[in-house]
Amino acid sequence: MSNAPAYGAYRTGRLWAAAGVSFGVLFVGSGFALLSLLEFDERCSHGMVQGPGRLRDVRNQAFPPATICEFEGGDVSAGGTGILGAVLWLSLLALAVSVVAALLAECFEPPAEHHLAEPVSRADKLRRTGTAFFVTGSVFLMFYALVAWQLFTGPSSSCSAGSDWGSNSPRTLDYSFFPPQATCQYSSGMTRQMVPEWAQSLAVVLAVPALIAGVGFVLAWRRWWSERRRP
């Protein structure tokens, strides 16, 4: 048996289990929504979808994933709307609350005899917080690299990278690394955002659990290091 003194750490197993279930429902539900809207916008644009009145517009919704055909007398949609949309939003909320609560719990050190705590050593606490920080940080970095890699080609060439524009290359305006975004202005005067708004928002959201996990890891490391320095 180890002689290392035990300290308190909140039990987070049920929170992580709830996060896992919520992610599973979110993943399956989003996949079903995406399958149901395949080619729906084209069918709607070609008059193959009947609606109340004349078709006015077709728009895509990032989350829950859906295609909405706007008619004069109302909307016709496919994907994550109605009951499925409500389930996806509730799953996302449950996932966010469970993950944030579990990561925040790792930042505190309750008494070992607390009814919500379990005894752990400093080394175990350091491993727990280190694993959480590695996972959340990796998810954030991978997604950030996926949506922001074009920003690292240079402020003056982000929008024109990968094409031979000649003397009519677009300009990069409002260059920002965090949140990752740049505005491309073309010679015609038209502008567009290089990173979709949903991807920009998701990059910011994913930074939150990584930051909380990082704080928990630093606190655990400081407690572990202070104990090691004691005579």
N, C-alpha and C positions, 0 to 999 in steps of 0.2 A: 504493500500500500504506500502511496506517495505521502511524504511528510509536508508537502507544500500547503500552506494555509489556504483555506477556502474563503471566497468572497461571494457576494450575491450578484446574480444576473437574472434579469427578467426572462421568464419562459416565453419564447416567441414561436414555438413549434406550431401552435394553432393558427397564429397569424400567417406564417409561411404556407401552411396548408390551405388556408382561405385564399391566399394570393395565387397558389397553384390552381385551385379550382376555378377561380375567377378568370385566370389567363386561359385555361382550357375552354371555358364557355366563350370567352371573347374570340379566341382563335377559330373555333368551329363556327361560331355565329358569323364572324366576318367572312370566312371562306364561303359559307352558304350564301351570304349577301352578294359577294362578288360573282359567284356562279349564276345567281338569278338575274343579274343585270348585264351579262355578256350580250353584246350586240343590241341591247334594248334601245340605246340612243339612236342607232342607225335605223332600226325598225320604226321608231317613233318619227324620225325625220323624213322617212319615205312614206309616211301615211299608213303604215301597217298596224299602228296602235290607235284605237279609237278613243276619243276623249270628248268632253263637253265643249263643243265649239271649235274654233280654229286654233291650230297650234301656234303658240307665241314664241316659245323658247325651250331649249333643252339644256339642262345644267347638270353637272356632276357634283355630288356631295362627297367630300373626303372621308368624313366619319359621322355616323356610320356610313359605310360605302353604299352609295345609291345613285341612281340616275332618275332625275325628275323631269318629266315632260309637262311644261306649263301650257294649258289650254285656256281659252277665254273664260270658260265657266268653272275651272278647277284644275287640279293637278292629277296626273297619273304617274306613278312611280314604281320602280323595281329596286330591290335590294334592301338595305337596312332602314326601312321605315315602318311605321305602325308598331305592332307588338315586338317584332324583331329589333327594331331600332331602340325601343325602351329597354329590352334585355341587354343589348350591347352597351348602352350608356350605364346601366346599373352594374354590369360586370366591370366596366372600366373604372367606375367609382370605387367599387369594392376592392379591385386590384390596387388602385392608388392608395386608398386608406390603409389596407393591410400592409403594403410594403413600407410606407412612410412610418406607420406605427411601429413595425418591427425594427426598423433602422433607428428610430428615435429611442426605443427601449434599450438599444445597445450603448447609448451614450451615457446611461445612468448606472449607478451602482447601489442598488437597494441593500438593506441588511440581509444576510444569508438566511435568516429565519423568517423573512417576509413570505406570506402565503402565496404570492405570485412569483417568487424568486426560486432559484436553484443554486446550489453551491458550485462554484467553478474556481479554478486557479487563475492566476494572472496570465499564465501561458495559454490556457484554454480560451480565456477572454480575448487575448491578442489574436489567436487563430480565428476565432469566430468573426471578429470585426475585420480582420484582414481579408478573410474570404468574401465577406459582404462588400467590402470596398473594391476588391479585385473584380467581382462579377458586375457590380453596378457601373464601375468605371470603365470596364471593357465594353459593356453595352453602349454606354454613352459615346466612347471614342469611335467605335465601329460605325455607329449611325452618323456621327458628326463627320467622319471621314467620307462616308458615302454621299452625303448631301453637300459638303463644303469643299471637296477636293479642287473644284474649279477655281475657288477663291485664291488658291496658292499659286496660280499661274502668273499672278501679278495684277495690281490694281488697274493697269491700263489695257490688259488683254484678256480678262476673265470672260467677257461676253463674246469676244471674237475668236477664242481659242478653238482649234479644230477645224476651221474653215478658211478658205482663201477669199477674203472680202475685198482685196485690193485697196483702193482709196476710200471705199464706202464702209469701212469696218465700224461696227457699233462702239459707242463709248460706254465705259463703266462708271456709273454714278452711285453715290451713297454706299460706298464699300464698307462692309462690316464683317468682322470675323465672328463676333458673338453678339446677338444671334447671327448665324451665318446668312448673309443676304447681300445682294448687289442688284442695282437697277440697270438694265441694259437699254440704252437709247440708240435707236437706229437713225439712219440718215433721213428717213421720212419724218422723223419727229416722234414716232411711236415708241412707247416704252413698255417693258415687261420686267417682272421680277425673275431673276435667274433661279432662285430657290423657291419652290411652292410654299405658300403660307403655312400649310399644314406641316410640312417638313421642318420649316423654321421653328414653329411652335413646339413640335415634338422634340427637337434638339434641346430647347430650353427646358422642357419638362423633364427630360431624361437627365439633365444636369443636377436636378434637385436631389434625387436619391443618392447619386454619386457623391454629392457634397455632404449630405447627412452621414453617409457611410464613412466618408473620409474623416469627419469630425469624431465619430465614434472610434475609429482606428487610432487617431492621434491621442485621444484621451486614454485609451487602453494602453498604448505604448508608453505614455508618460507615467501611468500608474505602475506598469511593469518595470520601467527603468528606475523609478524612484525606489521601488522595493529592492531592486538589485544593488543599489548604491548604499543601502543601509548597512551599517557595520554588523 
